[in-house]
Each structure stands twice: as structure tokens, then as C-alpha cells.
Amino acid sequence: MNRLVIVSNRVPLPDEDGNPPAGGLAVALHAALRKRGGGLWMGWSGKVQTEAGTEQLEEMEIEGITYALTDLSETDYNEYYAGFANRVLWPIFHSRLDLAEYARKEMSGYFRVNRLFADLLAPRLQEDDVVWIHDYHLIPLAEELRQRGVTCRIGFFLHIPWPPSDILIAMPVYERVLKALCAYDVLGFQTDLDLANFSECLRRENVGGPVGERTFRAYDRTFEAGAFPISIETADFARLAEAADSGDELVESTKNSLTGKQLIIGADRLDYSKGITHRIEAYERLLIEHPERRGNISFLQVTPKSRSDVPEYAAMQKQLAELIGRVNGALGSADWVPTRYINQSLGRSVLAGLYRLADVGLVTPLKDGMNLVAKEYVAAQDPEDPGVLVLSRFAGAARELKGALLINPYDSEMTARTIERALSMPLDERRERWRGMMDHLLTHDVNHWCEDFLAALNAPR
């Protein structure tokens, strides 16, 4: 079996007992490496050095898997990661041109770090290796490897959305990014809509397009591209939620505090793509239009800090705290707070237990590649008394989770009505909607996603 080489911006190292970090992606990729008797996982160590020129690979072997880590210089971190990746690619791929801040030096830093990764990785690759590269940080990596004579199969999976052509071409160096993607043998997108956007970008620029089922031709290369919706470790997460429901102290105390109240939950990393302020405004409208709900429901919003060194995120944190404070001050009472706001990370088992407690899972991104919170919420539910998923139609998960109540997060009035419908939904309908989604997730879990992509990547040329 060919050796599997994984490259990602960050590398999730196992714990002292050799267990992979919590989270479906890390678990699935570790399992794929072990299934092949080991392999190589390369990426940034997370460490930043004050001086340039010290970048090299530090290798360690754990349970038969070789982890190859490199530090970044402070300049590389600022230009590659905080700069072009997260202040240009991230907002543009999420259709937020207004938030993109392009600078030529940051663009140069992005391609420079990808050249660094290629310089470090290329000498370690063998002709029959299979290389799987992940996410928007490393789009140019295959092209750089090809220039260094690497001929093995290279695949790429984009975890975030691919934008429509009108959005993409507003980005300086868009053609360089588009051309770099065509250096891969297999391209994976989250949804059929992302794949269609990519195909339209090729057609719009008159550089290529589909020539068969999943087969594309562009920039003098033939490659495969398809939708490979990422998922979660469904059965494991369901067991985790069931255990936390009766065995976790924080979950138990939260349950006790909800006596006689229904719970709505939102859990998101702090990011403008998640629609958190729109969600709070819809919840406020619900309380205004249904005053009988006051004191009888509680909204728990879990939002860990994210990318605090990027100014837009610091401003967003302040805006969200002020909005929640206004709603609580205007609509709360001495014995009831409308919104419980947690601005810190919670453990995976705690979150699973809280999802299981919640009568409504509120997932309202303005744009999202997939959104695994939606899938985790479904997996965490009690089969006998499941909650209702209220889901933005702009999340990739909406293409799969047919039992969710879909909303337009920009329409706070409609979202408020949908939350009220979810809170009032009869048990039989809740069970029917949940069962269909859960059956799908049990079949299409993260291992299925991993095997599906690798089957395409390992297919004969």
C-alpha cells in the first residue's frame, strides 16, 4: 500500500498515550495513516521565531506515524497566516469583499511560505507516495512541488466555501490561485455548489472546464474534482453526549438550572461568517413578539475567542458582548437572564452534553463550507426526545440535513418565527426529522468522507 503523506497548516499531535486530539478530522486522518501502517504528517508547529532563516523540519515518530513540524518566522506568520490567508482568502472565500485587505507583501509571504513547505517536503517524498494537502493556507503547494520534480499523486481538500466567479476575480492574483489548484490530481470541495462555482470560474476565465464526470481539463492538465462533504465521528459523538448527560458535573448543573425552561444553544468560533449577531437579533425579536416565552426559555451562546491578533475579530468580540448586554438589560428580569454568553472554550464532552440538553440547536452562518456543529447537534440528541435543528441555508450542511428547519439568517423576522416553530414542534415530528438526519450521519461519517476521498486519490491515473 502506498505511503500516505498529509500536509496541513497545523499538525494535531497525539497525547502522551498516543491518542489523537479530539475532533473528527484529526481522528479520521490518524486512522487513515495507521491503516496504512504509518505515514508522514507535515505542517507548522504553531511556534513563531523572531528571526527568519531558522525554518527546518523537526521530525518525531509516534505509533508508526512520522510528524514533521516547522516553525515560522514572525514575518512569515504575519504575512502568510494572519495576513493573506486570514485577511484576504478567508473573507473572499466567504463572500466578504468588504473585509478583504490585500497587500502585496502579504501575498508574497503567502507564496513564500508555500515554497518553504515545498522545499522541506519534496526531498522526503517517494515516487509512489500519495499526498493529501488540506485547506486554503496551502493552495499553491502542489504547484510548488511539481516545479521541484514531484510526480506522485497529490490531492487537495478545501474545508471552506469556494466563491462565485464574480467574487473570486475581485481578488488580486486570483488567476494565480485558480491555476495553482489545477496542479492537483484530485480536488475536493464540501458541496456541489462549491464545485459548480469552481467550474464556472474556469469557464468564465476561458481556461478550461469539465470534460467528463468529475474530470476537468484546465491549464494543460487533466484532473478530478468532486464534492466530498466532510462529517463527524457520529456514533462516538452520540456515545459521548449520552455519557455526559448523566456524568458531567457542568452539564448536570446546567440541567438543574433549566427546570421548567427550554434551552436554545449556539456554539461557534468567534467569526463574522457565523452570523452570531444576526442570531441574537432574531432571538430578541422572538422575545418581543412572544412575551409569554420570557422566563420560560434560555439561550446559551458558546463563543470561544478566535484570531485575537486580527483587528476585525477584536471589534467583533466587543460588538457581540454589547449586543448581548443590551438584550439582557432590556428584556431580562431579576430572576431571568435571556442569554447566557460563554466567551471561552468548553471541553468536547461538555459541549456534547449541552447539545443533548438543548431543545433547539441554532446554527446560522452567513456562509460556511460545511458546519460540523450542526452535525454534532444532531448526533448528540436523545432518540426518545430529540431537539430541533434550525439551520442556515448558507451552510454546506443544509445540503445534507433534510430534517432541519432552514432559515435565511439575514431575515430576523423569519428566523424568529422558525425558532418559535422549533420550540413548539410535536414529539412525533421531532423524532421523524431527527431519525432521517441521524441515519444519514451514521452512514456518512468522517471515516466515510476520508475513505471516499482517498479512494479517488488512489485510483489509477
Secondary structure, DSSP 4 states (H G I P E B T S, - for coil): -PPEEEEEEE-----TTSPPPSSHHHHHHHHHHHHTT-EEEEEEEEEEESSSS----EEEEETTEEEEEEEEEHHHIIIIIIIIIIIIIHHHHTT-GGG----HHHHHHHHHHHHHHHHHHGGG--TT-EEEEESGGGTTHHHHHHHTT--SEEEEE--SPPPPHHHHTTSTTHHHHHHHHTTSSEEEESSHHHHHHHHHHHHHTTSEEEEETTEEEETTEEEEEEE------HHHHHHHHHHHHHH-HHHHHHHHHTTT-EEEEEE--S-GGG-HHHHHHHHHHHHHH-GGGTTTEEEEEE-----TTSHHHHHHHHHHHHHHHHHHHHH-BTTB-SEEEE-S---HHHHHHHHHH-SEEEE--SSBS--HHHHHHHHHS-TTS--EEEEETTBGGGGT-TTSEEE-TT-HHHHHHHHHHHHH--HHHHHHHHHHHHHHHHHS-HHHHHHHHHHHHHS--
